[in-house]
């Protein structure tokens, strides 16, 4: 963290102190500021949290290691504790090919003989050095500039042999038996990134070749990690329409695995993600390495880029409480500033908080709307319908509208009014008809702001 503070307080070179950024527009500046504000809640939520990141050897073979290391260094710099578990499957295959030895799998599990074990050791050692070298970079004009990232690796994994399965002896293939959680936590508390290789050792000193997925899940459970993230060669878990499922509950993951329709690799990742969640890890993610910055996109965007496995669905549409006031303000303030919404005082929102409904995802408010009952006409006005910029394509606005309509019907209201200056067509498509200020109930007509000249939209419930 010292290096970041130094960088923030370092003066610009003289040639830049009074210069305008080349080719940069006000729109681009505003987009940057909006993005930075949007990720701030995640930074607050994730600081001090522990993430285990499982990296397949396929990503390393594809030349994507340096980009991932820069992203993980960024997470480490803003206070997240990172454990990296790397794989080496394609590298072991290449080592065997160079020796003229055929790779041997049974039901997706490698049979590791003495030669394959030596290949696994060589591949793991080479990858470990490559990862340590990548974290040691300090190139200017990159996320690694001014960084002093320490990487600690060691014999954190005690293993046991897979043994004989369906009559096949898997020899030196093993599974994680115990993780040295205390040593890993101690290293993380010192600010280091912990690196774990897919090799384990028995109490007698025998080495075993392990699966990255098994080691990553076992490590996440042992250290009580907040997240397990698999950066993989698969895009995520496909749904019925072959589109990647953004969120899968433990119950749904169990059902999908029982159906037996996934390819071998996706099934393996989902099975280990489910294992981690059942073992106490709050979230497990399966994301593709082919997308640049996929880890950042998954963590800091509402919709992410892969599949997240959770105990139960994280999105909630509920009535607001006073604790949600800050989240509501963060959503509506930009819309008040650009004239989309009527500005409201902080104290007014506090008084009206019980009229609000919010959409919350993983502890962050992404949308809000309010229902004001206009008595004695038994009608209602919906106002402050707003959705954060990062979630506007997710259908949250329509969900909030349906929820407000349900609240209005439950309260016995017969009509719902909306006053808007910019979103008339959105409401017209959803069953509203255009009216005039004269159509408003008398209690609302008197307070109509003729300077804003808002469109009046009406829906019969």
N, C-alpha and C positions, 0 to 999 in steps of 0.2 A: 504493500500500500504506500510505502514511503516514495517509491518511484513514481506512482501516479500523482501524488501530491506535488512532487517536484516538477513534474511535467505540466501540471495545471498552473503552477505559479511561475514557470519559466517565461521570460519575456519573448515576444516575437522578434525575429530578426528585424533590423532597422528598415529593410526594404519593404516589409509587409505591414509595419505599424499603421500606416495611413492609407494603405492600398485597398481597393475593392477586390473581392475574389473574382478571378477571371472566369467569364462565362456563367457566373452564378446569377440566378434571377431571384426576385423576392418570393416567387412561388416556391422555388426550391428551398429557400431558407425557411419559409413557413412550414413546408413539408417536413423538414428536418426537425424543427422545434416541436411540431405536432407528434412526430414519431417518438422523440425523446421523452416527451411527457407521457405518451401512451405506455412506454415500457417501464416507467418509474415504479408503478405499483408492483410489477413483477420483481424488480430489483430489491425493493423493500421486503417482499415476501420471501425471496430466495436467499437473502444474505444470511450467512451462517448455516445454511442447509447443506446436506451431504448428498452428492450425486455420484452414482456409479455409472460409468460410461463404458459399455462393451463395444469394442471396435473390431470388426471382422478383418481378417487378413486380406479379403477381397478389396476393401477400401484402400489399404496400404499398397497393394499391387496396382491399383488404378491411379496411383500418384496423388491421392487426395489427403495425404497425411499432414502436410504443412498447413493447409487451410483449416483442418480440424484442430490442430495444435494451437493455432492463433485464436480460434474461437474459445477453446478451453482455457487458454491463458487469460482471455478477457473475463470469463466467468470467475476464474480464480482471483483476478485482480479486484473484482467488485464484491468479494467476500464469500463466494461459494466454495465448498470443500469438494474436491474432485478426486475420485479414484478411477483410473483407467485400467481396464482389463482388455488386453489385445488377443486376437486370434492369430493363427498362422497356417490355416488349412492350405491355401494355394501355394504358400512357400514350401511347406512340407512336400506337397505333390511335386514341385519343381526339383527339390533335392533328391527325391526318389527317382525322378526321370533321369537326372544326371548320372545316377548310379545304375541305371538300367533295371530298376526294380519296379514291379507293378504295385500300384496302390490297391489295398484290399479293404473293402467295406462289406459289412453284413447288416442289412436293415438300417442303413444310414449311419452306422457306427464303425469307425476305423478299427481294424485289427492291427495293433502296434507290436510288431516284432522287434528284435534287437536293432535291425538296420533302420526301421522306421522311427524308433525312439531316438537314435543318434541324429536322424534328420530333423526330428522335432526339436531337439536341443539346439542344433545349429540354427534353425529358422527362428526360434524364440530368442536366442542370443543376439542374432543380427537385427531383428525387429526392435528389441529392447534398446539397443544402441542407437538405432535410427530415431526412435521416439525421444530418447534423452537428448540427442543432438538437435532435434527439431525444437524442443523446449528451451534449448540453450541459446537460440538465436536472439540477437538484439538489433536487427536491421532497422535503420531509420525508415520513417514513413510506412511502417507496418504496425499491426497491433502488438508486435513483440518489442517495439522500441521502448527503451528504458526499463524493460522487464528484467526481473531477477527471479525467475521461476525455478524452484528446486524440485527435483524429481527423486523420490525415494522408492527403491524396489528391494525385494528380499524374499526370503522363503516364508511367505505368509500362508501358504496352502499346505495342509496335511491331506494326503490322498489315500485312497484304498483302491484295489483293482476292481474292475468291472466283473472279472471272473468269467465263468462259463455261462453263456446265455444261449438257450436252445441248442445245446450241444457244441457251441463254438467258443473256444477259449480266446478271449480278446487280449491275452498276454499283458503287455505294458500299457494298455488303455485303462484309464482310471476315472474316478469321480471324486469330487471334493468331499472330504470327510469333516474337516474342521478348518476354520479361518481364524488367523491370529488377529482378532478384532481389536484387542488392546493396543498392539503395535501400530496397526493402521490408524486408529483414532489418535494416538500420540503424534504420529507423523502429520496428520491432517491439522491438528491443533497448532503445530508449528508453522503452518502456512504452506507446507509442501504439497505437491501433487503426488499421489501414490500410484505406482505402476505395478500391475500384477500380470505375470505371464501365465500361459495355459499349461503350466507344469506343476506337479505336486510331488511331495515326497512322503514316504512312509516313515514311521518311527525308527525303522531299521536302516533308513537311508536309501531305499529303493526309489527310483524316479518313475513317474507315470505321466503319460500324455493325456491331457484333459481337454474337454471342450470349453471354448471361451464362454458359451452361453451358460453352461453349468457353473463355471467359476464366478461369472458376473452375478448370477442370481444368488449363489451361496454367499458371496461377499456382501451384497446388498442386504440380505437378511441378517447376516452376522453383525454388521455394524449399524443396523437399524437405519438404513439410508432413507432419505426422503423421496428419492427418485432412482429408478433404474432406466437407463437409456441405451437401447441397442441401435448402433449406427450400422446399417446393414445393406446388403445387396438387393433386398426386397423392398418394395414401396410401402408395405404395411399389410394389414389384414383386409382382403377384399370382401365386399358385401355381395348381396344377391345380384346386383347390377354390375359387378366387377369394379365398382368404385371403391376406393379405399375408405374403410370405416374410420371416422375421426376419433370415436370413443367407444370402448367396449367394456361392459361390466364383467365382473368375475363370472356371473351366471351365464352371460352370453358367450364368454370365452370358453367356458366348459362345454356349452352346447355346440359351438363351432368345432372344437377339437373332436367331440364325440361323432360329429357327422363324417369326419375323415376325408374331407374334400380339399384340404389345403395341400400345396406342394410341400416337399420334405423340409425345405429351409424355413418357410413361413411357419409351418407347424412347430418346428423346434423353437423358434423365437417366441411364438405365442405361448407355448407350453411353459417356457422358463419365465416369461413375463407374468403369467398367471401364478406360477409357483412363488415368485417374489411377492406378489400382492397378497397371496394367502399367508405368506410368512411375515407380514407386517409392513411391507414397503407400500407407501401411500399411492404411488403412481409408477407405472412402467410404460415406456414408450418404445415403439418400433418405427424407426424413421430411415429413409433412404440416404445413402451417402452421395448419390449422384446429384442431389440438389445442393448447390453451394450454400453454405451456412445453414444447413438443415437443423443443426442443434439449436442455433439462435432462433430460427423461425419457429421451431416447435415450442420452445420455452417462452418466447416473448410475443407470440401472436395468439389471438383468441382461437383461430381455427387450426393452427399448426400445419404440419406437412405430412404427418404419418398417423399411426394408430396409438391411442393411449388406453391402457388397461387400468381400470379403477375398481374399487370395491362396489361402488354403485355410481349411477350417473351423477356428474358433478354440477350440472346446470339446474338451477332452481328458479322458478317464476313464483314470486311470493310477494306478500305485502311488506312495505318498508317499515323500518324501525328508525329511531333516532341515530343509531349507529351507522346507518346508511347515508346520512346527510352529506358526508364528505365525498362519497362516490357519486351521488346525484349531482352535487355542485360541479364536480370535475367534468361531467357529461354536458350539463346544460350551459355552463359559463361561456364556452366558445360560441354556442348558438345565440346566446344573448348578446355577445359582443358584435356578431355580424348581423344582428337584427332579425334573425329567424324566430327567436323567442322573445317574449316580453321580459325585461329584466325584473327580477324579484329580489327583495331584500333577504338576507340570511335569516333574520328573525321570522319573516313571513313563511319561509320554507319550513322552519322548525315548527311553527304552529300548524302547518298543513301536512306534516310528514305522514300522518295516518291515512291521507287520501292517496298516497303514492303506492304504486306497485313497481317492483324492480326485477330485472333478470340478472342473476348472479351466476358466475361460472368460476369455480375453484377459488371462491373468496373475493372475486373482483366483480364490481358492478359494471355491466355493459349496456344497460338500457333502463329507462324509467318512463312512467306515464302516471298521470293523476286524474282522478274523477271527482268533480265538484257537483254535489247534488243541488239542484235549483228548486227550492220549495217556494210555494206550495204546488207548482205546476207538475211535479213528479217527472221532471226531465233532468238530464245531466249534461255537464260539459267536460270533455276530455281536454286536458292541456298538458304541456311539458312532455309530449311524446318525443323521446330522443333516444338515439342509439349511438354508442361510441363509433368513431370512424373505422376502427379495425374490425367491427362486427356488422357493418351495414349490409353485407351481402349474405348474411346467415339466416334471414327471415325473422330476426328478433323483433323488428318493428311490428310485423303482422301478428306475431304471438302476443305482444303487449296489447295491441288493439283488440284481439279476440278476448283477452283476459279482462280488459276494461268493460267490454260489452257484456261479459258474463257477470261482472260485479254489478253493472247497471241493472240487468234483468233481475238479479237476485234481490236488489233493493226495491224492485217494483217499478222501476222507471220505464217510461214508454218511448222516450226519444233521447237521442244522444247528439249533442252539438259539438262542432269543432270550429275554431277560428284560426285561419292560417293565411299567411302572405305568400308562401312559396311552394307548398306541397299539396295544392288543391287536387291535381290530377291523381296523385297517389291515393287520396281518399275516395275520389270518384270511382276509381277502379275497384274499390272495396265496399261498394254499396251505398255510399253517401250521395246525396243530391245537393245541388247548389241552391242556396236560399239567399235571403237579404237580411240586413239587420232588423227589419220589421218582423221577421219570423222568430226572433229570439224571445224567450220569456221576458215578461216585464221586468223582473228582478235583474236580468242580465242586459236588457236593452239600454237601460239608463247608464250603465257603465261602459258601453261600447266606445272604443277609442276611434273617433273619426279621422284622426291624423294618420293612423296606421292603415285604415281602410282594409281591414282583414276580410277575406272571403268567409262567408258563413256557410257551413256544410252541415247537413242534417241527415240523420239515419233513424228510421223507425225500427224499434226493437221488437 
